[in-house]
Amino acid sequence: MIGENISRLRIRKSLTAQQLAERTGLTREQVLRFEHGEARPSDIQLSILANTLDVTVPRILGTDIDFTRCNIHVNGGLPSDETSLEDLREWIREMDRKNALRR
């Protein structure tokens, strides 16, 4: 799962394995071994990969909640599939403000 996540996140950032390697100080071979599940990144490598891919370590590990895949219906609103976590938080705050005004 970790390898699939690294690959998916790399592709989402429009990076080749070589580009990700260069940005992280890893070799292309290391990146590909991680992606194919032949090796597991160390904790330090996970942190570097997460920082480079603009995600959290739990996102790479697959242990977080991906809010972009949640179907949340509140007061008739629905965030788009590409909603960032911060956008979702702001949307929830706005819904809370609207609900507070109705009380």
KAVEN-V837666 format. One record per residue. RES is the residue in three letters. D_FIRST is the distance of its C-alpha to the first C-alpha in Angstrom with 2 decimals. Layout:
res=RES d_first=D_FIRST
res=RES d_first=D_FIRST
This chain:
res=MET d_first=0.00
res=ILE d_first=3.82
res=GLY d_first=5.43
res=GLU d_first=5.12
res=ASN d_first=6.14
res=ILE d_first=8.66
res=SER d_first=9.90
res=ARG d_first=10.43
res=LEU d_first=12.09
res=ARG d_first=14.08
res=ILE d_first=15.34
res=ARG d_first=16.22
res=LYS d_first=18.34
res=SER d_first=19.87
res=LEU d_first=19.19
res=THR d_first=19.12
res=ALA d_first=17.25
res=GLN d_first=20.76
res=GLN d_first=21.44
res=LEU d_first=18.35
res=ALA d_first=19.40
res=GLU d_first=22.93
res=ARG d_first=22.18
res=THR d_first=20.19
res=GLY d_first=22.38
res=LEU d_first=19.76
res=THR d_first=20.49
res=ARG d_first=19.14
res=GLU d_first=18.26
res=GLN d_first=16.18
res=VAL d_first=14.22
res=LEU d_first=13.74
res=ARG d_first=12.88
res=PHE d_first=10.06
res=GLU d_first=8.86
res=HIS d_first=9.53
res=GLY d_first=7.90
res=GLU d_first=11.59
res=ALA d_first=11.83
res=ARG d_first=10.51
res=PRO d_first=12.36
res=SER d_first=15.18
res=ASP d_first=15.87
res=ILE d_first=18.33
res=GLN d_first=16.13
res=LEU d_first=13.54
res=SER d_first=16.67
res=ILE d_first=18.00
res=LEU d_first=14.98
res=ALA d_first=14.89
res=ASN d_first=18.64
res=THR d_first=18.71
res=LEU d_first=16.29
res=ASP d_first=18.24
res=VAL d_first=15.56
res=THR d_first=15.08
res=VAL d_first=12.98
res=PRO d_first=11.78
res=ARG d_first=10.70
res=ILE d_first=8.48
res=LEU d_first=7.24
res=GLY d_first=7.01
res=THR d_first=10.20
res=ASP d_first=12.76
res=ILE d_first=14.63
res=ASP d_first=14.52
res=PHE d_first=18.27
res=THR d_first=18.41
res=ARG d_first=17.13
res=CYS d_first=19.65
res=ASN d_first=22.92
res=ILE d_first=25.43
res=HIS d_first=29.07
res=VAL d_first=31.60
res=ASN d_first=35.21
res=GLY d_first=34.43
res=GLY d_first=32.06
res=LEU d_first=28.55
res=PRO d_first=26.45
res=SER d_first=25.14
res=ASP d_first=21.52
res=GLU d_first=21.73
res=THR d_first=23.10
res=SER d_first=22.01
res=LEU d_first=21.61
res=GLU d_first=25.07
res=ASP d_first=26.54
res=LEU d_first=25.30
res=ARG d_first=26.84
res=GLU d_first=30.04
res=TRP d_first=30.12
res=ILE d_first=29.89
res=ARG d_first=32.62
res=GLU d_first=34.76
res=MET d_first=34.42
res=ASP d_first=35.40
res=ARG d_first=38.41
res=LYS d_first=39.50
res=ASN d_first=39.28
res=ALA d_first=41.30
res=LEU d_first=43.99
res=ARG d_first=44.34
res=ARG d_first=45.15
